[in-house]
Amino acid sequence: MWDYDRLFPAIRHVYMAINITLMYLVHDAKSVRVRHR
């Protein structure tokens, strides 16, 4: 059986990390686009 008390905070932590990474990549892509112009 899963230990949900430990599992859910870990999933939320990973989810937040992925969101931050995606936001950073999108921001970086936009800044690179502006630089190339």
N, C-alpha and C positions, 0 to 999 in steps of 0.2 A: 504493500500500500504506500501511496505517496504521503509525505508530510506537507500538507497544504500550507501550514503556517510558515514553513520555510520556502516552499515552492513559489507561492504567489509574490512575495516581496522580491524574490530573485528575478521572476519574469518581468515584474514592473521595472526593476532596475535595468535589465537588459533592454527593455522596450524604450525606456528613456534614453539610454546610451545610443541606441539605433537612431532615435529621432534627432538627437543632438548631432550625430555624425551626418545624417542626411541633410539637416539644415546647414551644417558647415560645408558639405560638398556643394550644395546648391549655391550658397553664397560665394564660394570659391569659383565655381563655374561662371557666375555672373560677373565677378570682378575680372576674371580672365577674358571674358567676352569684351568688357569695356576696355581693357588694356589693348586688345588687338585692334580696336578701332582707334 
